[in-house]
Amino acid sequence: MLAFGTILGFVNAFLLGAGADVWGKGTLMSGIVAIAMIVPVFIFRHFIQDKGIFPANMLADLTPDGGRLGERKAGMLP
């Protein structure tokens, strides 16, 4: 299911790029610029406001047991 979703994500990206000029010249570039604008927001929020550390309560939403990720067994890999 995960692989199928990944494939469909690439198909969706292709269709977005292929159909962008239907709405006018420069639509694709406007979309790319709008998407790229979130990067400075993330950098500000993570490195300035949160001092480079994700909040402790963030794990409560990510794990079923409420915050414990378990032992890392693959080094840098997830």
Buried (B, 14 or more C-beta within 10 A) or exposed (E): EEEEEEEEEEEEEEEEEEEBEEEEEEBBEEBEEEEEEEEEEEEEEEEEEEEEEEEEEEBEEEEEEEEEEEEEEEEEEE
